Amino acid sequence: MFKCTTGYDIIILDINLVSGSGLDILKTLKKEKKKAGVIIISANNSLTDKLEGLDLGADDYITKPFHLARHTFATTVTLTNGVPIESVSKMLGHKSLKTTQHYAKILDRKVSEDMQALKNKFLEQKLIILILKIFK
């Protein structure tokens, strides 16, 4: 389990566990309305398996081998939660930022959130200037 900068937990869950099915754990998590994001990893790569995991509430479903896991980690877990790409690059062990950029996909949602944050900063600055003018 990982703690993201947003305060939410991310759970990496394998379906084929020695002690049972990871899908049962996912059902329990969602039933208890846990605020954790869940990424399923599995060697089961049929469309039916993927749809079942996603229908049960998983945020993503990655099939083994893990090449795609690097992409999902870079995109879903880190960048979307505000971790700078330079830090993601170090986490992935890349020597070049260009390599990280290959794996990382900036989602439209993230761009929208960043634009809104920038807009809010400008509005805050305008408000501070206005308040300073009023109290001069």
ZITAQUI-V241007 format. One record per pair of residues at least 6 apart in sequence whose ideal C-beta (glycine too) atoms are under 7 Angstrom apart, sorted by the first residue. I is the first residue (numbers start at 0). J is the second residue. Records with the same first field share a line. If there is no record, write none. Layout:
I->J  J
This chain:
0->8  9  10
1->8  9  76
2->8
3->9  76  80
4->80  81  82
5->80
7->34  35  36
8->35
9->35  36  38  76
10->35  37
11->38  40
12->21  24  25  37  39
13->21  40  41
14->20  21  22  39  41  43  52
15->41  42
21->39
22->51  52  55
25->37  52  55  56  57
26->55
28->35  37
29->55  56
36->58
37->56  57  58
38->57  58  59  61  71  75
39->52  57  60  61
40->61  63  68
41->48  62  63
42->62  63
44->62
49->60
52->60
53->60
58->75
59->71  75
61->67  68  71
69->91  102
70->102  104
73->87  91  99  102  103
74->103  104  106
77->87  90
78->84  87  103  105  109
79->106  109
84->96  99  103
85->96
87->99  103
88->96  99
91->99  102
93->99
